[in-house]
Amino acid sequence: MIKWADIIRFTNKGNPTPDNRVEKTPEEWKQLLTPEEFQVARLKGTERSFSSELCSLFDPGIYECKCCGTLLFDASEKFESGTGWPSFTQPLKENAIAYHADKSYGMIRVEVVCNTCDAHLGHVFPDGPEPSGLRYCINAISLSKVKE
């Protein structure tokens, strides 16, 4: 189980090695994604809170990266955070997510990206439920739900 200390270590000392890498040019991504998906996933945008039905869906299943299809989160780790974005306590695998310091907008946060294709997913915070204490706050537009 990943804890906040692990995330700080990954952020400061290097991320886990991904199973594989997907690299495309911005033009190639634009051909695959809607303008809104491209803005959030490739340009580090943020969707409006409470703008996606994924916030209130808790059916079993797996969530994958919208850009490359890497499996990222299990619905069993999803919880209602009240933030307006889908929230999870753990990624599916330790090496599914990469962590980067984000000092934008006068804040210090930890950005989470797909470790396979570098798609911006959102941020992780140390204020989630036990046992991990983590809240992965994810842009729904960066995810696709896969049926189990």
LUMNU-8271 format. One record per residue (C-alpha): residue in one letter; x, y, z. Coordinates in steps of 0.5 Angstrom, whole numbers, padded with zeros to 4 digits. Layout:
// LUMNU-8271
<rec><residuo>A</residuo><u>X</u><v>Y</v><w>Z</w></rec>
...
This chain:
// LUMNU-8271
<rec><residuo>M</residuo><u>0000</u><v>0000</v><w>0000</w></rec>
<rec><residuo>I</residuo><u>0003</u><v>0007</v><w>-0002</w></rec>
<rec><residuo>K</residuo><u>0003</u><v>0012</v><w>0004</w></rec>
<rec><residuo>W</residuo><u>0005</u><v>0019</v><w>0004</w></rec>
<rec><residuo>A</residuo><u>0012</u><v>0018</v><w>0005</w></rec>
<rec><residuo>D</residuo><u>0012</u><v>0014</v><w>-0001</w></rec>
<rec><residuo>I</residuo><u>0009</u><v>0019</v><w>-0005</w></rec>
<rec><residuo>I</residuo><u>0014</u><v>0025</v><w>-0002</w></rec>
<rec><residuo>R</residuo><u>0020</u><v>0020</v><w>-0004</w></rec>
<rec><residuo>F</residuo><u>0018</u><v>0019</v><w>-0011</w></rec>
<rec><residuo>T</residuo><u>0017</u><v>0026</v><w>-0012</w></rec>
<rec><residuo>N</residuo><u>0024</u><v>0028</v><w>-0009</w></rec>
<rec><residuo>K</residuo><u>0028</u><v>0022</v><w>-0012</w></rec>
<rec><residuo>G</residuo><u>0025</u><v>0019</v><w>-0018</w></rec>
<rec><residuo>N</residuo><u>0019</u><v>0015</v><w>-0020</w></rec>
<rec><residuo>P</residuo><u>0018</u><v>0008</v><w>-0021</w></rec>
<rec><residuo>T</residuo><u>0019</u><v>0005</v><w>-0027</w></rec>
<rec><residuo>P</residuo><u>0013</u><v>0004</v><w>-0032</w></rec>
<rec><residuo>D</residuo><u>0011</u><v>-0003</v><w>-0035</w></rec>
<rec><residuo>N</residuo><u>0012</u><v>0001</v><w>-0042</w></rec>
<rec><residuo>R</residuo><u>0012</u><v>0008</v><w>-0045</w></rec>
<rec><residuo>V</residuo><u>0007</u><v>0011</v><w>-0050</w></rec>
<rec><residuo>E</residuo><u>0010</u><v>0017</v><w>-0053</w></rec>
<rec><residuo>K</residuo><u>0007</u><v>0022</v><w>-0059</w></rec>
<rec><residuo>T</residuo><u>0007</u><v>0029</v><w>-0061</w></rec>
<rec><residuo>P</residuo><u>0002</u><v>0034</v><w>-0059</w></rec>
<rec><residuo>E</residuo><u>-0001</u><v>0033</v><w>-0066</w></rec>
<rec><residuo>E</residuo><u>-0002</u><v>0026</v><w>-0065</w></rec>
<rec><residuo>W</residuo><u>-0005</u><v>0027</v><w>-0059</w></rec>
<rec><residuo>K</residuo><u>-0010</u><v>0032</v><w>-0062</w></rec>
<rec><residuo>Q</residuo><u>-0012</u><v>0027</v><w>-0067</w></rec>
<rec><residuo>L</residuo><u>-0014</u><v>0022</v><w>-0061</w></rec>
<rec><residuo>L</residuo><u>-0017</u><v>0027</v><w>-0056</w></rec>
<rec><residuo>T</residuo><u>-0023</u><v>0032</v><w>-0056</w></rec>
<rec><residuo>P</residuo><u>-0020</u><v>0039</v><w>-0055</w></rec>
<rec><residuo>E</residuo><u>-0023</u><v>0039</v><w>-0048</w></rec>
<rec><residuo>E</residuo><u>-0019</u><v>0032</v><w>-0046</w></rec>
<rec><residuo>F</residuo><u>-0013</u><v>0035</v><w>-0050</w></rec>
<rec><residuo>Q</residuo><u>-0013</u><v>0041</v><w>-0045</w></rec>
<rec><residuo>V</residuo><u>-0013</u><v>0037</v><w>-0039</w></rec>
<rec><residuo>A</residuo><u>-0009</u><v>0031</v><w>-0040</w></rec>
<rec><residuo>R</residuo><u>-0004</u><v>0034</v><w>-0045</w></rec>
<rec><residuo>L</residuo><u>-0004</u><v>0041</v><w>-0042</w></rec>
<rec><residuo>K</residuo><u>-0005</u><v>0040</v><w>-0035</w></rec>
<rec><residuo>G</residuo><u>-0011</u><v>0044</v><w>-0035</w></rec>
<rec><residuo>T</residuo><u>-0017</u><v>0042</v><w>-0030</w></rec>
<rec><residuo>E</residuo><u>-0024</u><v>0041</v><w>-0031</w></rec>
<rec><residuo>R</residuo><u>-0030</u><v>0044</v><w>-0027</w></rec>
<rec><residuo>S</residuo><u>-0031</u><v>0041</v><w>-0021</w></rec>
<rec><residuo>F</residuo><u>-0038</u><v>0037</v><w>-0021</w></rec>
<rec><residuo>S</residuo><u>-0038</u><v>0037</v><w>-0028</w></rec>
<rec><residuo>S</residuo><u>-0037</u><v>0029</v><w>-0029</w></rec>
<rec><residuo>E</residuo><u>-0042</u><v>0024</v><w>-0028</w></rec>
<rec><residuo>L</residuo><u>-0036</u><v>0020</v><w>-0026</w></rec>
<rec><residuo>C</residuo><u>-0036</u><v>0023</v><w>-0019</w></rec>
<rec><residuo>S</residuo><u>-0042</u><v>0020</v><w>-0017</w></rec>
<rec><residuo>L</residuo><u>-0041</u><v>0013</v><w>-0020</w></rec>
<rec><residuo>F</residuo><u>-0039</u><v>0007</v><w>-0016</w></rec>
<rec><residuo>D</residuo><u>-0040</u><v>0001</v><w>-0020</w></rec>
<rec><residuo>P</residuo><u>-0035</u><v>-0004</v><w>-0020</w></rec>
<rec><residuo>G</residuo><u>-0030</u><v>-0004</v><w>-0025</w></rec>
<rec><residuo>I</residuo><u>-0023</u><v>-0001</v><w>-0027</w></rec>
<rec><residuo>Y</residuo><u>-0021</u><v>0006</v><w>-0029</w></rec>
<rec><residuo>E</residuo><u>-0016</u><v>0007</v><w>-0035</w></rec>
<rec><residuo>C</residuo><u>-0012</u><v>0013</v><w>-0038</w></rec>
<rec><residuo>K</residuo><u>-0016</u><v>0016</v><w>-0043</w></rec>
<rec><residuo>C</residuo><u>-0010</u><v>0018</v><w>-0047</w></rec>
<rec><residuo>C</residuo><u>-0006</u><v>0011</v><w>-0047</w></rec>
<rec><residuo>G</residuo><u>-0011</u><v>0006</v><w>-0044</w></rec>
<rec><residuo>T</residuo><u>-0006</u><v>0004</v><w>-0038</w></rec>
<rec><residuo>L</residuo><u>-0010</u><v>0001</v><w>-0032</w></rec>
<rec><residuo>L</residuo><u>-0010</u><v>0006</v><w>-0027</w></rec>
<rec><residuo>F</residuo><u>-0015</u><v>0005</v><w>-0021</w></rec>
<rec><residuo>D</residuo><u>-0020</u><v>0000</v><w>-0019</w></rec>
<rec><residuo>A</residuo><u>-0027</u><v>0003</v><w>-0017</w></rec>
<rec><residuo>S</residuo><u>-0026</u><v>-0001</v><w>-0010</w></rec>
<rec><residuo>E</residuo><u>-0021</u><v>0005</v><w>-0008</w></rec>
<rec><residuo>K</residuo><u>-0026</u><v>0010</v><w>-0010</w></rec>
<rec><residuo>F</residuo><u>-0029</u><v>0014</v><w>-0005</w></rec>
<rec><residuo>E</residuo><u>-0034</u><v>0021</v><w>-0004</w></rec>
<rec><residuo>S</residuo><u>-0029</u><v>0026</v><w>-0002</w></rec>
<rec><residuo>G</residuo><u>-0034</u><v>0032</v><w>-0003</w></rec>
<rec><residuo>T</residuo><u>-0029</u><v>0036</v><w>-0008</w></rec>
<rec><residuo>G</residuo><u>-0033</u><v>0035</v><w>-0015</w></rec>
<rec><residuo>W</residuo><u>-0027</u><v>0030</v><w>-0018</w></rec>
<rec><residuo>P</residuo><u>-0027</u><v>0023</v><w>-0017</w></rec>
<rec><residuo>S</residuo><u>-0023</u><v>0021</v><w>-0011</w></rec>
<rec><residuo>F</residuo><u>-0019</u><v>0014</v><w>-0010</w></rec>
<rec><residuo>T</residuo><u>-0014</u><v>0012</v><w>-0004</w></rec>
<rec><residuo>Q</residuo><u>-0009</u><v>0008</v><w>-0008</w></rec>
<rec><residuo>P</residuo><u>-0007</u><v>0007</v><w>-0016</w></rec>
<rec><residuo>L</residuo><u>-0008</u><v>0000</v><w>-0019</w></rec>
<rec><residuo>K</residuo><u>-0001</u><v>-0001</v><w>-0019</w></rec>
<rec><residuo>E</residuo><u>0005</u><v>0002</v><w>-0015</w></rec>
<rec><residuo>N</residuo><u>0008</u><v>0004</v><w>-0022</w></rec>
<rec><residuo>A</residuo><u>0002</u><v>0006</v><w>-0026</w></rec>
<rec><residuo>I</residuo><u>0003</u><v>0013</v><w>-0023</w></rec>
<rec><residuo>A</residuo><u>0008</u><v>0018</v><w>-0023</w></rec>
<rec><residuo>Y</residuo><u>0009</u><v>0024</v><w>-0018</w></rec>
<rec><residuo>H</residuo><u>0012</u><v>0031</v><w>-0019</w></rec>
<rec><residuo>A</residuo><u>0012</u><v>0037</v><w>-0015</w></rec>
<rec><residuo>D</residuo><u>0007</u><v>0043</v><w>-0017</w></rec>
<rec><residuo>K</residuo><u>0009</u><v>0050</v><w>-0015</w></rec>
<rec><residuo>S</residuo><u>0003</u><v>0053</v><w>-0019</w></rec>
<rec><residuo>Y</residuo><u>-0002</u><v>0058</v><w>-0017</w></rec>
<rec><residuo>G</residuo><u>0002</u><v>0060</v><w>-0011</w></rec>
<rec><residuo>M</residuo><u>0001</u><v>0053</v><w>-0008</w></rec>
<rec><residuo>I</residuo><u>0006</u><v>0047</v><w>-0007</w></rec>
<rec><residuo>R</residuo><u>0002</u><v>0040</v><w>-0009</w></rec>
<rec><residuo>V</residuo><u>0004</u><v>0034</v><w>-0012</w></rec>
<rec><residuo>E</residuo><u>0001</u><v>0033</v><w>-0019</w></rec>
<rec><residuo>V</residuo><u>0000</u><v>0026</v><w>-0021</w></rec>
<rec><residuo>V</residuo><u>0001</u><v>0023</v><w>-0028</w></rec>
<rec><residuo>C</residuo><u>0000</u><v>0017</v><w>-0032</w></rec>
<rec><residuo>N</residuo><u>0007</u><v>0014</v><w>-0032</w></rec>
<rec><residuo>T</residuo><u>0006</u><v>0011</v><w>-0039</w></rec>
<rec><residuo>C</residuo><u>0004</u><v>0017</v><w>-0043</w></rec>
<rec><residuo>D</residuo><u>0005</u><v>0023</v><w>-0038</w></rec>
<rec><residuo>A</residuo><u>-0002</u><v>0025</v><w>-0038</w></rec>
<rec><residuo>H</residuo><u>-0004</u><v>0030</v><w>-0033</w></rec>
<rec><residuo>L</residuo><u>-0009</u><v>0026</v><w>-0028</w></rec>
<rec><residuo>G</residuo><u>-0010</u><v>0031</v><w>-0022</w></rec>
<rec><residuo>H</residuo><u>-0006</u><v>0031</v><w>-0015</w></rec>
<rec><residuo>V</residuo><u>-0005</u><v>0027</v><w>-0009</w></rec>
<rec><residuo>F</residuo><u>-0006</u><v>0030</v><w>-0002</w></rec>
<rec><residuo>P</residuo><u>-0005</u><v>0027</v><w>0005</w></rec>
<rec><residuo>D</residuo><u>-0012</u><v>0028</v><w>0007</w></rec>
<rec><residuo>G</residuo><u>-0016</u><v>0021</v><w>0005</w></rec>
<rec><residuo>P</residuo><u>-0019</u><v>0016</v><w>0009</w></rec>
<rec><residuo>E</residuo><u>-0015</u><v>0011</v><w>0013</w></rec>
<rec><residuo>P</residuo><u>-0011</u><v>0006</v><w>0012</w></rec>
<rec><residuo>S</residuo><u>-0007</u><v>0010</v><w>0006</w></rec>
<rec><residuo>G</residuo><u>-0009</u><v>0017</v><w>0008</w></rec>
<rec><residuo>L</residuo><u>-0009</u><v>0019</v><w>0001</w></rec>
<rec><residuo>R</residuo><u>-0014</u><v>0022</v><w>-0004</w></rec>
<rec><residuo>Y</residuo><u>-0012</u><v>0022</v><w>-0011</w></rec>
<rec><residuo>C</residuo><u>-0016</u><v>0028</v><w>-0014</w></rec>
<rec><residuo>I</residuo><u>-0017</u><v>0026</v><w>-0021</w></rec>
<rec><residuo>N</residuo><u>-0020</u><v>0030</v><w>-0027</w></rec>
<rec><residuo>A</residuo><u>-0025</u><v>0025</v><w>-0030</w></rec>
<rec><residuo>I</residuo><u>-0024</u><v>0027</v><w>-0037</w></rec>
<rec><residuo>S</residuo><u>-0017</u><v>0024</v><w>-0036</w></rec>
<rec><residuo>L</residuo><u>-0020</u><v>0017</v><w>-0035</w></rec>
<rec><residuo>S</residuo><u>-0024</u><v>0012</v><w>-0038</w></rec>
<rec><residuo>K</residuo><u>-0028</u><v>0007</v><w>-0034</w></rec>
<rec><residuo>V</residuo><u>-0027</u><v>-0001</v><w>-0036</w></rec>
<rec><residuo>K</residuo><u>-0032</u><v>-0006</v><w>-0035</w></rec>
<rec><residuo>E</residuo><u>-0030</u><v>-0011</v><w>-0030</w></rec>
